[in-house]
């Protein structure tokens, strides 16, 4: 039986113990859908540039290759043919993420506590018109 649940999982790559990813994986395994929102911070962007340098690639091409690999790694961990990935800057506003959640027809949002506490994302919890699960800090 197919689940109608569609989780909008906010993830910051390189954060240890990201519970949003685990919850999305469990939901997809039970027949639901997931949209992963990868919030890229300065550290991840620096790693993309280092990758470009190490592979002797143009910075833009190297960043694109690294980004594609990152997206593929996260979506393959979650599984599901309908798993989408959205890439956003870590400074994205709660309003931007709420709009994206609405566009994907998400039925719930999951966000780690350390992200939900950020100034730019605090209203994600209070202004959402769908359930928001704030997971414990890693």
N, C-alpha and C positions, 0 to 999 in steps of 0.2 A: 504494500500500500504506500502510495506516494504522500509525503508530508507536504503541507502547504506553508510550512515555516520557511522563512528566508531571513537569515541573520546577516547583519551588517557589522562585520568584525573590524574594529580599529586596532591596528598593529603598528608598532614602531620597530622596524628590523633592528637586530642586535640587542634587543632587550631580553635578558635571560628569563626563562620561565613564562613566556607570554601565554597567558591562559585564554586570551581571545582566540588564538589559533586552535587550541585544544577543543574549545566549545564549538567552533565552526566545523572542525573535523568530525566531532561526534554527531552534530546535526546532519551533515552531509551523509554520513554513514547510515543514518536512520531514514534517509530519503528526502531530506530538506535541501535547501539551496543556501549558498553563501556568497557574499560579496566581501572581499578582503580590501581594506583600505590601508595601504602601506604609506605611513607617514615618514618621509625621508628627512632626516636631520643632517646637520653639518658633518657629523662623523661618517655617515653612510655616503654622502656626496664626496667626501675626501677619499674614501675607499674606492669609489668609482674612478676618480682621477688617478689614484695610485695604480689601479688595474690598467688604465689606458697607458700610463707610462711604462709599466712592466711588460706590456704586450706591444710596445712601440706603435701605438695607434693614435690617431688624431683624438684629441680630448672628447669631442662630441661623439665620435664613433665609438670610442671606448666606453663612454658613459652609457650610450644606448645599448651596447652589448651587455654590459654589467647589469643594467636595469632589466633587460629582457631575462637574463639568467636569474635575477632575484625574484621577479614576478613568477617565472616558471617554477622555481624552487618552492615558493609559498603555495601556489595553486596546486602543485602536484602533491604536496604534503596534506592538503585538505581533501583532494580528490574531487570527484564529481565532474561531469561534463559541463555543467552549468555554472561552475565556480568562476566568478569574475574577479578581476583585480583592478583597483583604482589606485593610482599613485598620486599622492598629494604632498605638499610641503608640510613639515612639522609645525609651521606657523599658521596653517589653515585655520579658519574660524569655525566655530561651532555651527554657524548658519550655513557655511559651505558644505559641511558634512551632513547636516540635516537635509539640505536640498538634494544631495547625492543619494541619501538613504531613501528619500521620497521617490526619486527618479528610478531607483532599482526595485521599488515596491517591497522594501524590507518590512518584515513584521516585527523585528526587534533589533536592538543595537547592543553590542557588547564592547566594553572598553576597559582596559586596565586602570586601576585606581590611580597610578602615577600619571597617566595621561588625562584622566578626568579631572584631576586637581589642577591642571595647567590653566592659567588665566584665559587663554584663547579658546579653551574647550569646556569650561565649566558649564556654560549654558546648554551644552549638548544634552546633559542629563535633565535639566529643568524645563527646557523648551521642546523636548521631543514629544510627539503625539503617539509614539509607540513605546512599548516597554524598553527600558535601558537597564542592562545588567552591568554593574561596575564590579569587576573582579578584584580580588585582593592583590596587594602589591607583591611582586615576586621576591 
